[in-house]
Amino acid sequence: MSFSASHLLCSFSQTGEIRENQETSTAGGGVSVDGMGTSGEGLGRCSHALIRGVPESLASGEGAGAGLLALDLAKAQREHGVLGGKLRQRLGLQLLELPPEESLPLGPLLGDTAVIQGDTALITRPWSPARRPEVDGVRKALQDLGLRVVEMGDENATLDGTDVLFTGREFFVGLSKWTNHRGAEIVADTFRDFAVSTVPVSGPSHLRGLCGMGGPRTVVAGSSDAAQKAVRSMAVLTDHPYASLTLPDDAAADCLFLRPGLPGVPPFLLHRGGGDLPNSQEALQKLSDVTLVPVSCSELEKAGAGLSSLCLVLSTRPHT
């Protein structure tokens, strides 16, 4: 199969199994916008959002982890507060905020701690041993919300939640510095109603730091070589047609398509705003049938945060 300028046309595995990418020599370009066929029923359904407060220990690169930049704590906390406000007030979600923990400087990046679809939450096993205690508070919160919680018991597995992209029809799991093949196998074992495919991710990014869903049938991706390679890999691994939208900035593709189910309200796209990534704003305007909701996380980004890593969204309402 080839990658066309209009769609991602791919082949994929049987449900409940992993199919690994085989390198493709085809390449593509151009922009097309979603609007074909039926939407991915499960994509973006949400009633609740979970976030965790920003601790003072995040303020120094030494406290947050080797290789990370020192940041302005007050600005990072303001960004985090605005994000919570948008989730609660603009999108109408029930917002649950875990308190900051000084022993967990990267605790606000709780998107890495779980993969949630429907009433099932897979608690991950982050690559960094220092981050593994972050899952404890998240596990309890999800249990309290009535989700079925699945644990990763294999000590050979690593999985960061932001390496997992759900399209509404299938899962793509990035094989990166952070996530290995055994972690991807556990995703497939947990969500057997969906096909699961592995996608090689080059460089320091997670998969969702390179590409995301701009709508039920639209993949958005950055323009870097790593992002385009990931999208081409996805393109040979699915039976479903997706439109594609290329953005100048990889970080702009780390967005969240959300459908809170408010009467008469179109879906939302939570995305990095023009103050963070001005070059990508015009391209994002091409997405139809969504209400764009910009937020900033430029300061939190210094700690390795992408937009999708800063919250977990889930639904406790019956899907109709």
LOVOTOR-528265 format. One record per residue (C-alpha): x, y negated, z; chain. Coordinates in Angstrom, 3 decimals. Each point is the difference from the previous one (the first is absolute). Example, Ala and Ser with C-alpha at 12.3 -4.5 7.8 and 13.67 -1.06 7.14 Angstrom:
2
east 12.300, north 4.500, up 7.800, cadena A .
east 1.370, north -3.440, up -0.660, cadena A .
END
This chain:
320
east 0.000, north 0.000, up 0.000, cadena A .
east 1.128, north -3.531, up -0.547, cadena A .
east -0.473, north -3.249, up 1.851, cadena A .
east -1.999, north -2.399, up -2.128, cadena A .
east -0.405, north -3.727, up 0.416, cadena A .
east -3.646, north 0.526, up 0.900, cadena A .
east -0.073, north 2.953, up 2.338, cadena A .
east 1.938, north 2.475, up 2.022, cadena A .
east -0.789, north 3.293, up -1.700, cadena A .
east 1.372, north 2.935, up 1.901, cadena A .
east -0.373, north 3.656, up 0.933, cadena A .
east -0.298, north 1.277, up 3.535, cadena A .
east -0.005, north 3.067, up 2.200, cadena A .
east -2.793, north 2.126, up 1.393, cadena A .
east -1.639, north -1.277, up 3.180, cadena A .
east 1.877, north 0.915, up 3.174, cadena A .
east 3.332, north 0.531, up -1.736, cadena A .
east 2.946, north -2.269, up -0.605, cadena A .
east 1.261, north -0.666, up -3.476, cadena A .
east 3.429, north -1.550, up -0.212, cadena A .
east 0.869, north -2.614, up -2.564, cadena A .
east 2.073, north 0.929, up -3.000, cadena A .
east 1.918, north -2.948, up -1.397, cadena A .
east -1.713, north -1.637, up -2.954, cadena A .
east 1.772, north -1.821, up -2.785, cadena A .
east -2.966, north -2.173, up -0.913, cadena A .
east -0.323, north -3.601, up 1.102, cadena A .
east -2.695, north -2.601, up -0.188, cadena A .
east -0.886, north -3.595, up 0.598, cadena A .
east -2.745, north -2.518, up -0.225, cadena A .
east -2.944, north -0.623, up 2.267, cadena A .
east -3.472, north 1.428, up 0.045, cadena A .
east -2.730, north -0.514, up 2.548, cadena A .
east -2.297, north 2.538, up 1.602, cadena A .
east -3.539, north 0.494, up -1.173, cadena A .
east -0.356, north 3.547, up -1.322, cadena A .
east -2.137, north 2.886, up 1.188, cadena A .
east -1.135, north 0.810, up 3.510, cadena A .
east 1.889, north -1.344, up 2.969, cadena A .
east 2.017, north 2.024, up 2.492, cadena A .
east -2.711, north 0.641, up 2.568, cadena A .
east 2.260, north 0.169, up 3.025, cadena A .
east 2.333, north -2.869, up -0.830, cadena A .
east -0.108, north -2.903, up 2.409, cadena A .
east -2.991, north 1.096, up 2.096, cadena A .
east 0.550, north -1.524, up 3.420, cadena A .
east -1.757, north -1.162, up 3.145, cadena A .
east 2.961, north -0.369, up 2.386, cadena A .
east 3.564, north -1.280, up -0.115, cadena A .
east 2.783, north 0.850, up 2.419, cadena A .
east 3.001, north -2.263, up 0.622, cadena A .
east 2.701, north -0.237, up 2.679, cadena A .
east 1.321, north -3.212, up 1.539, cadena A .
east 3.463, north -1.398, up -0.737, cadena A .
east 2.453, north 0.539, up 2.892, cadena A .
east 2.825, north -2.378, up 0.893, cadena A .
east 2.472, north 2.794, up -0.772, cadena A .
east -0.784, north -0.410, up -3.698, cadena A .
east 1.621, north -3.429, up 0.009, cadena A .
east 3.569, north 1.231, up -0.381, cadena A .
east 1.376, north 2.170, up -2.735, cadena A .
east 1.861, north 1.985, up 2.662, cadena A .
east -3.230, north 0.754, up 1.854, cadena A .
east -1.949, north 0.856, up -3.141, cadena A .
east 2.601, north 2.208, up -1.565, cadena A .
east 3.295, north -0.040, up -1.845, cadena A .
east 0.060, north -2.038, up -3.175, cadena A .
east -3.113, north -2.056, up 0.788, cadena A .
east -0.007, north -3.784, up 0.129, cadena A .
east -0.663, north -2.017, up 3.138, cadena A .
east -3.355, north -1.732, up -0.276, cadena A .
east -2.029, north -2.853, up 1.443, cadena A .
east -2.122, north 1.757, up 2.618, cadena A .
east -2.641, north -2.721, up 0.256, cadena A .
east -0.486, north -0.083, up -3.771, cadena A .
east -0.203, north 3.791, up -0.194, cadena A .
east -2.628, north 0.022, up 2.736, cadena A .
east -1.982, north -2.729, up -1.802, cadena A .
east 0.047, north 2.008, up -3.229, cadena A .
east -1.163, north 3.061, up 1.882, cadena A .
east -2.785, north -1.959, up 1.676, cadena A .
east -1.215, north -1.378, up -3.335, cadena A .
east -0.038, north 3.514, up -1.459, cadena A .
east -2.149, north 1.213, up 2.883, cadena A .
east -2.303, north -2.966, up -0.429, cadena A .
east -0.476, north 0.684, up -3.709, cadena A .
east -0.785, north 3.653, up 0.673, cadena A .
east -2.547, north -0.871, up 2.658, cadena A .
east -1.595, north -3.225, up -1.227, cadena A .
east 0.430, north 0.042, up -3.773, cadena A .
east -0.495, north 3.718, up -0.584, cadena A .
east -2.350, north 0.650, up 2.919, cadena A .
east 1.945, north 2.970, up 1.375, cadena A .
east 0.023, north 1.161, up 3.594, cadena A .
east 3.541, north -0.924, up 1.026, cadena A .
east 1.868, north 2.089, up 2.564, cadena A .
east 3.354, north -1.378, up 1.148, cadena A .
east 2.496, north 2.116, up 1.881, cadena A .
east 2.160, north -2.016, up 2.386, cadena A .
east 3.620, north -0.686, up -0.936, cadena A .
east 2.583, north 2.299, up 1.536, cadena A .
east 3.507, north -1.330, up 0.540, cadena A .
east 1.434, north 3.508, up -0.319, cadena A .
east -1.503, north 0.196, up -3.505, cadena A .
east 1.336, north -3.023, up -1.919, cadena A .
east -1.364, north 1.339, up -3.283, cadena A .
east -3.318, north 0.965, up 1.564, cadena A .
east -1.931, north -2.596, up -2.060, cadena A .
east 0.818, north 2.083, up -3.094, cadena A .
east -2.609, north 2.533, up 1.053, cadena A .
east -0.977, north 0.748, up -3.603, cadena A .
east 2.896, north 2.439, up 0.056, cadena A .
east -1.470, north 2.000, up 2.869, cadena A .
east -3.088, north 1.567, up -1.592, cadena A .
east -1.624, north 0.952, up -3.299, cadena A .
east -3.774, north -0.356, up 0.208, cadena A .
east -2.653, north 1.190, up -2.424, cadena A .
east -3.626, north 0.482, up 0.952, cadena A .
east -0.254, north 1.341, up 3.524, cadena A .
east 3.503, north 1.503, up 0.003, cadena A .
east 3.172, north -1.671, up 1.229, cadena A .
east 3.385, north 1.626, up -0.546, cadena A .
east 2.456, north -1.229, up 2.625, cadena A .
east 3.321, north -0.431, up -1.757, cadena A .
east 3.570, north 0.784, up 1.016, cadena A .
east 2.020, north -3.121, up -0.877, cadena A .
east 3.463, north 0.464, up -1.425, cadena A .
east 1.596, north -2.063, up 2.759, cadena A .
east 0.009, north 1.880, up 3.353, cadena A .
east -0.173, north -3.361, up 1.785, cadena A .
east -3.379, north -0.652, up -1.622, cadena A .
east -1.665, north 3.311, up 0.836, cadena A .
east -1.392, north -1.159, up 3.366, cadena A .
east -2.037, north -2.593, up -1.969, cadena A .
east -2.508, north 2.700, up -0.927, cadena A .
east -1.165, north 0.579, up 3.589, cadena A .
east -2.175, north -3.077, up 0.399, cadena A .
east -1.312, north 0.338, up -3.544, cadena A .
east -0.974, north 3.628, up 0.595, cadena A .
east -2.031, north -0.897, up 3.082, cadena A .
east -1.748, north -2.898, up -1.729, cadena A .
east -1.024, north 2.182, up -2.927, cadena A .
east -1.186, north 2.771, up 2.292, cadena A .
east -2.084, north -2.523, up 1.929, cadena A .
east -1.618, north -1.034, up -3.294, cadena A .
east -1.060, north 3.598, up -0.587, cadena A .
east 2.354, north 0.891, up -2.833, cadena A .
east 1.298, north 3.519, up -0.469, cadena A .
east 3.690, north -0.318, up 0.801, cadena A .
east 2.536, north 2.311, up -1.648, cadena A .
east 3.558, north 0.250, up 1.308, cadena A .
east 3.213, north 0.650, up -1.947, cadena A .
east 1.615, north 2.821, up 1.915, cadena A .
east 2.906, north 0.707, up -2.350, cadena A .
east 3.243, north -1.551, up 1.254, cadena A .
east 1.422, north 0.198, up -3.517, cadena A .
east -2.700, north -2.313, up -1.357, cadena A .
east 0.262, north -3.780, up -0.244, cadena A .
east -2.844, north -2.220, up -1.145, cadena A .
east -0.580, north -3.749, up 0.096, cadena A .
east -3.616, north -0.960, up -0.675, cadena A .
east 0.972, north -2.750, up -2.430, cadena A .
east 1.463, north 2.641, up -2.295, cadena A .
east -3.551, north 1.325, up -0.555, cadena A .
east -2.256, north -1.609, up -2.613, cadena A .
east -3.647, north 1.085, up -0.178, cadena A .
east -1.790, north -0.960, up -3.216, cadena A .
east -3.500, north 1.125, up 0.955, cadena A .
east 0.480, north 3.177, up -2.037, cadena A .
east 3.426, north 1.312, up 0.971, cadena A .
east 3.084, north -0.590, up 2.089, cadena A .
east 3.456, north -0.974, up -1.165, cadena A .
east 2.794, north 0.529, up 2.530, cadena A .
east 3.284, north -1.796, up -0.523, cadena A .
east 3.119, north 2.081, up 0.570, cadena A .
east 2.241, north -2.687, up 1.418, cadena A .
east 2.613, north -0.614, up 2.640, cadena A .
east -2.887, north 0.173, up 2.451, cadena A .
east -2.117, north 2.931, up -1.213, cadena A .
east 1.093, north 3.479, up -1.048, cadena A .
east -1.650, north 2.817, up -1.929, cadena A .
east -1.119, north 1.828, up 3.134, cadena A .
east -1.832, north -3.112, up 1.112, cadena A .
east -1.776, north -0.116, up -3.364, cadena A .
east -0.982, north 3.660, up 0.372, cadena A .
east -1.674, north -0.774, up 3.304, cadena A .
east -1.994, north -2.794, up -1.656, cadena A .
east -1.213, north 2.558, up -2.552, cadena A .
east -0.837, north 2.515, up 2.735, cadena A .
east -1.961, north -2.621, up 1.939, cadena A .
east -2.031, north -1.510, up -2.836, cadena A .
east -0.901, north 3.098, up -1.993, cadena A .
east -2.939, north -1.627, up -1.756, cadena A .
east 2.443, north -2.156, up -1.973, cadena A .
east 2.899, north 0.658, up -2.307, cadena A .
east 3.373, north -1.141, up 1.329, cadena A .
east 3.028, north -0.885, up -2.082, cadena A .
east 3.550, north -0.973, up 0.878, cadena A .
east 1.614, north -3.071, up -1.545, cadena A .
east 3.748, north -0.715, up 0.243, cadena A .
east 0.688, north -3.412, up 1.543, cadena A .
east 3.395, north -1.554, up -0.567, cadena A .
east 1.611, north -2.610, up 2.202, cadena A .
east -1.007, north -1.036, up 3.533, cadena A .
east -3.717, north -0.468, up -0.669, cadena A .
east -3.032, north 2.055, up 0.907, cadena A .
east -2.387, north 0.941, up -2.810, cadena A .
east -2.571, north -2.569, up 1.075, cadena A .
east 2.718, north -2.638, up 0.005, cadena A .
east 0.123, north 0.495, up -3.770, cadena A .
east -3.579, north 0.690, up -1.045, cadena A .
east -3.546, north 0.003, up 1.329, cadena A .
east -3.651, north 0.034, up -0.999, cadena A .
east -1.517, north -3.231, up -1.284, cadena A .
east -3.370, north 1.674, up -0.514, cadena A .
east -1.567, north 3.457, up -0.291, cadena A .
east 1.643, north 0.607, up -3.377, cadena A .
east 2.840, north -2.511, up -0.014, cadena A .
east 3.587, north 0.638, up 1.036, cadena A .
east 2.013, north -3.151, up 0.699, cadena A .
east 3.780, north 0.210, up -0.013, cadena A .
east 3.016, north -2.228, up 0.241, cadena A .
east 2.238, north -0.661, up -2.962, cadena A .
east 3.251, north 1.417, up 1.404, cadena A .
east 1.576, north 3.100, up -1.466, cadena A .
east -0.864, north 1.949, up 3.160, cadena A .
east -3.666, north -1.024, up -0.141, cadena A .
east -0.389, north 0.727, up -3.697, cadena A .
east 1.731, north 3.352, up 0.371, cadena A .
east -2.419, north 0.938, up 2.803, cadena A .
east -2.997, north -0.955, up -2.141, cadena A .
east 1.284, north 1.994, up -2.978, cadena A .
east 0.437, north 2.974, up 2.323, cadena A .
east -3.600, north -0.363, up 1.152, cadena A .
east -1.024, north -0.247, up -3.641, cadena A .
east 0.958, north 3.566, up -0.756, cadena A .
east -1.640, north 1.466, up 3.072, cadena A .
east -3.706, north -0.797, up -0.169, cadena A .
east -3.011, north 0.964, up -2.048, cadena A .
east -1.703, north -3.295, up 0.837, cadena A .
east 0.212, north -3.141, up -2.147, cadena A .
east 1.197, north -3.097, up 1.827, cadena A .
east 0.499, north -3.510, up -1.296, cadena A .
east 3.263, north -1.696, up 0.901, cadena A .
east 1.017, north -3.479, up 1.061, cadena A .
east 3.656, north -0.999, up 0.275, cadena A .
east 0.906, north -2.733, up 2.487, cadena A .
east 3.239, north -1.999, up 0.031, cadena A .
east 0.662, north 0.865, up 3.667, cadena A .
east 0.134, north 3.532, up 1.369, cadena A .
east -1.253, north -1.201, up 3.393, cadena A .
east -3.161, north -1.396, up -1.618, cadena A .
east -1.013, north 3.535, up -0.981, cadena A .
east -0.144, north 0.917, up 3.697, cadena A .
east -3.662, north -0.977, up 0.275, cadena A .
east -3.165, north 1.494, up 1.499, cadena A .
east -3.243, north 0.567, up -1.924, cadena A .
east -2.739, north 0.000, up 2.643, cadena A .
east -3.746, north 0.619, up -0.096, cadena A .
east -1.513, north -0.749, up 3.418, cadena A .
east -3.486, north 0.684, up -1.362, cadena A .
east -1.426, north -3.423, up 0.723, cadena A .
east -3.356, north -0.430, up -1.827, cadena A .
east 0.363, north -1.885, up -3.262, cadena A .
east 3.720, north -0.602, up 0.511, cadena A .
east 2.530, north 1.154, up -2.627, cadena A .
east 3.158, north 1.867, up 1.038, cadena A .
east 2.953, north -1.914, up 1.401, cadena A .
east 3.662, north 0.091, up -0.964, cadena A .
east 2.225, north -0.923, up 2.917, cadena A .
east 3.266, north -1.215, up -1.540, cadena A .
east 3.092, north -2.101, up 0.579, cadena A .
east -0.863, north -3.649, up -0.607, cadena A .
east 1.594, north -2.656, up -2.148, cadena A .
east 2.076, north -1.319, up 2.853, cadena A .
east 1.829, north 3.329, up 0.075, cadena A .
east -0.002, north 1.083, up -3.641, cadena A .
east -1.070, north -2.850, up -2.306, cadena A .
east 1.121, north 1.719, up -3.197, cadena A .
east -2.543, north 2.819, up 0.372, cadena A .
east -3.114, north -2.052, up 0.682, cadena A .
east -0.996, north -0.591, up -3.620, cadena A .
east 0.258, north 3.704, up -0.788, cadena A .
east -2.142, north 0.912, up 3.021, cadena A .
east -2.735, north -2.282, up -1.307, cadena A .
east -0.427, north 2.473, up -2.876, cadena A .
east -1.549, north 2.525, up 2.373, cadena A .
east -3.746, north -0.109, up -0.491, cadena A .
east -2.830, north 0.847, up 2.399, cadena A .
east 2.034, north -0.602, up 3.146, cadena A .
east 0.195, north -2.895, up 2.431, cadena A .
east 3.639, north -0.913, up 0.520, cadena A .
east 0.962, north -0.553, up 3.651, cadena A .
east 3.560, north -1.334, up 0.330, cadena A .
east 2.111, north 0.450, up 3.119, cadena A .
east 3.634, north -0.636, up 0.816, cadena A .
east 2.566, north 2.322, up 1.525, cadena A .
east 3.227, north -1.635, up -1.192, cadena A .
east 1.450, north -0.097, up 3.517, cadena A .
east -1.122, north 3.509, up 0.893, cadena A .
east 1.524, north 1.156, up -3.292, cadena A .
east 3.427, north -0.684, up 1.537, cadena A .
east -0.710, north 2.945, up 2.298, cadena A .
east -0.840, north 2.222, up -2.949, cadena A .
east -3.748, north -0.577, up 0.128, cadena A .
east -2.141, north 0.219, up -3.113, cadena A .
east -3.633, north -1.008, up 0.079, cadena A .
east -1.327, north 3.570, up 0.096, cadena A .
east 2.357, north 0.896, up 2.854, cadena A .
east -1.581, north -2.565, up 2.328, cadena A .
east -3.431, north 1.591, up 0.363, cadena A .
east -1.923, north 3.244, up -0.214, cadena A .
east -3.514, north -0.173, up -1.433, cadena A .
east -2.612, north 2.700, up 0.464, cadena A .
east -3.707, north 0.630, up -0.077, cadena A .
east -2.106, north 1.462, up 2.748, cadena A .
east -3.190, north -0.429, up -2.040, cadena A .
east -1.561, north 2.795, up -2.065, cadena A .
east 0.894, north -0.293, up -3.687, cadena A .
east -3.016, north -0.182, up -2.275, cadena A .
END
